[in-house]
Structure formats: structure tokens, C-alpha cells
Amino acid sequence: MIKAVKGTRDILPPVSGVWNQVEATAREVFRSFNYHEIRTPIFEETALFSRGVGEETDIVSKEMYTFDDKDGSKLTLRPENTASVIRAYIEHRMDQIQGTKRLYYLGPMFRRERPQKGRYRQFFQIGAEAIGHDSPVLDAEIIELVAALLGSCGIHDSRLLINSVGDPESRGRYVAELKERLSAHLPELSVDSQRRAVTNPLRVLDSKDAQDQPIVEKLPNIHDFLNDTCRDHFAAVCRYLTDRGIAYEVNPRLVRGLDYYTHTTFEFLHGALGAQNAICGGGRYNGLAESLGSKVPAPGIGFSIGQDRLLMAVEDAKPDGFEPKSLDLFVAPMTEDAFNAGARMAKGLRLAGRSVEVAPAGKFKKLLELASKSGARFALLIGDDEIASGRFGLKNLATGEQVPVTAVELAGSLG
Ligand code: HAM
């Protein structure tokens, strides 16, 4: 039997209904902050990600689904969407429209990681990017937007970690210092960190390997290397967050796994997720457009929420309004005429916004069984007698109580 590929999964009803509610809530929050949807392709030229995200990152060096197309071009299933959004911004000359461009997206991403709870090879992100300005006001806006979105989904117990990874000037000095310090301890580091100490020393900072910790703990703090511009930017972001009542913890080790970040980086963590506890990651990327070959600068900041993880947190919090929606009415007709009468009533109810399932004509007992399995709140029992009298049996499936109703009374009787 053919099964879903390792690291992918089917989202089935009724859980898919909760996914829809989370997406509808996210769209509503985006609308309230004036963000508009962008839909980019699911595959792009490989160079977009290798240049944008960085050759030395885990994503590009190990995790991309890349294939040769028949015309010889190299294509990759998108492992993330920020590079694609910036490509689209440049390609469509969105810089020529005045003002900050506020874009959001929802959709699947692909990374060939080792699957575990909260980590998949096809996973879903809800994200946004504010492009065209380097003001810290936008860093605060983006973080406020994540907090609002999580809050609207009933998640009130996440932790926000923030940091600054500086600009190329200050980070260059910091990385040089890290390289030098780490080179003195190479044999003591884990195999992964030995490689990163040479190729991407910043990533050693967020190593989870216990062997690396004694060395990592003694490494210098990036904040001691920030120049005045970086320091001012970070201080302003912190001030804006405090002003909006958003609690945060500064974590100088938060460097994140993508190379495009400058200045602010942040993550939201959530306790219900286990080892994969980052529900959202984001940051500023002022040089990304230029690294993709653009002459037009497109400074920006954005975030991506892991939707699979957000759903785990929603399941844990059980907020009101996020239960799977139940069926309003199950129509149980006992004859062909009853079926036609039921189908006509269903048409009117659906137009009025009710959810209705009409069963094919059948035996009374079997229909009642189907009705109670359907999860409907009410069943409408129709036989030839009911058609003749114009009064139908409306059964409340939770209480078992049954009352006669006319077709006109039906809509008002469903609560
Ligand atoms: P990221 O940290 O790589 O950032 O991913 C963001 C979030 O996606 C993570 O915090 C996590 O919740 C979720 N995620 C990542 N990988 C997986 C996986 N294999 N399975 C399940 N969930 C996963 C980015 O993708 C950046 N584009 C964020 C950004 C937007 N930065 C600026 N703008």
C-alpha cells in the first residue's frame, strides 16, 4: 500500500476545520494591520535560496528538495518564503510604489529535516514581511503583529526572545573574534560546531550540544561589538515593545539559522511544543535584496509562524471558538418524495448560512443512527405523513427531544 511520504502528513477533518479557523483568524489580524496577501510559487530557482538564505546554513547545505528540470535548470521546493517575497518585490518593482509594502502569506514549505514531534518535511507557515523601510518602528510593528495573532488564536503564554545580530560592520568584527576564540578550542567542540567554527561561527552560539556548552558560555557577547547605529536601533525596538506592553527577554545567543539577518532577530517560544518549541521566528534583513543581485535596496523585517506548531499550541490552550464546527441539521427522509422536500428545505437553509446534510431516502432506524453519527445538532425526520401535514419532526440530537415544525419555522428552530 502506498503511504504518505516520511515527514509529510494528511490533515483530516475535524482537525482541518480548526486549521481553517486559525487561517481565517490570521487573515483577519493581517487585515487589521493593513497587510495584504502575496502568493509566490512553491518552487523557485535554487540560486534564490542558496544566495538568499546562505550556502553555509543547514537549510541550504542539507535540507533542500532540489531537482533538475528537463531544460537543465535547477529548481528547489521553497524551504522558506522570505527570499521568494523579496524576489517578487524586486521583480515587480514594488519599490516604485510609495510607502512600506506590507505583505503576508500562508502555505507549505519543504525542508528535509529529521521528522519528530512538531518537525515535518512539508510544514506550513503563516508569515508576513514589511519591506521598504529600515525604521525600528516596523520591527516593533511586526513583533506586535505576531503577539496579536497568537493572542487571537488563544495563545497567551508564549515567551518572546529578541536580539540584535548587528550590521555587516559590527557583525564582521564579532565573527572575526569568534573565529579566533573558537580556533583555540576546536578539538573540544562537537563535530558540527568544529565545521561551523570555520564556515559560520555565529551558528556555534546556538548549538544545543552539551559538549559545546562550556566553550559557548565563555564566548563574547555580540552586544559588546555593536556600533552606535546598531545599538540605537535595538534600543528603539526595545523601547517600542515596552511602550506597547509586550514582554521580551534579550538573548544575545539568538542568531537564528538563516544568513540574511541584520539588526533585530526574534523568536516566540511555547511550552506545549516539547523540543521543537519555537512557534515563530523572524528578523530584519536589510541586505537581502542586494545579495540577490538587486540594485534596488529593499530593507525589511518579517516573521514566520510554524502553523503545525501553532495548531499544537491551540489544541493545548483549547480557546473558545476554535472547536471543530458541528453540522446544524441532518435531514432524514424516509421516501423519495420526502427526500425531494428535504433537499428543497436544505437549499434555503444553506443560503441562510446553515450547514445541512441530506441523506438518501432510507429506513427510520438506520437514518437515526446516521444522524447521531453525523455529529449534527438536529435531525429533521420526513416521511409521507409529514409531507401531507406540512409538519416535520425536528429532533434535538443532544437531548433527544422532538418537536413538530413547519418548513417556515425550521430556520428559526435551529438555535
Ligand atoms: P525559520 O525560523 O526557519 O524562519 O522558520 C520559522 C518557523 O517555522 C519556526 O519557528 C517553526 O515554527 C517553523 N518551522 C521551521 N521548520 C519547520 C519544520 N521542519 N517543521 C515544522 N515547523 C517548522 C523562517 O522561515 C524565516 N523565513 C522567518 C522570517 C520571515 N524572517 C524574516 N521574515
Boltz pocket constraint, residues with backbone or C-beta under 6 A from the ligand:
constraints:
  - pocket:
      binder: B
      contacts: [[A, 79], [A, 80], [A, 81], [A, 82], [A, 111], [A, 113], [A, 118], [A, 119], [A, 120], [A, 121], [A, 122], [A, 123], [A, 124], [A, 125], [A, 127], [A, 128], [A, 129], [A, 257], [A, 258], [A, 268], [A, 278], [A, 279], [A, 280], [A, 281], [A, 282], [A, 283], [A, 284], [A, 285], [A, 301], [A, 302], [A, 303], [A, 304], [A, 305], [A, 306], [A, 307], [A, 308], [A, 309]]
      max_distance: 6.0
